[in-house]
């Protein structure tokens, strides 16, 4: 499995609900996903067993400059179908096949759940925790920022 990951040009507000929950699930740990699935794992067929491959990660100089290939990242994907016919897909960084399978189960269940249902609220709460963690990391990094300047004497 080889793909190229492109920087998303869409803003978060333009993303569909499914794109938002898929992003949250891809950033979540296996423990967080397992907690969302709970002990009652629904019956499902594995259409594509967890499979590990690589994707090319792109960066931008200065965050907004020209794109460049940063390197490769390991990704595991999985596709399942619940007994009711709902199909779930997942992509997860790393080699954790169980995380990819559980995330695919959640994707299928979220498609069937009504907006505002308990499962959607749980994923929204996870998204808020992820956002708070990103903000904290950003503030910590900003606190160590050093601005360099050149002092010219006698010009």
Secondary structure, 3 states (H helix, E strand, C coil): CEEECCCCCCCHHHCCHHHHHHHHHHHCCHHHHHHHHCCCCCCEEEEEEEEEEEEEEEEEHHHCCCEEEEEEEEEEEEEEEECCCCEEEEEEECCCHHHHHHHHHHHHHHHHCCCCCHHHHHHHHHHHHHHHHHHHHHHHHHHCCCCCCCCCCCC
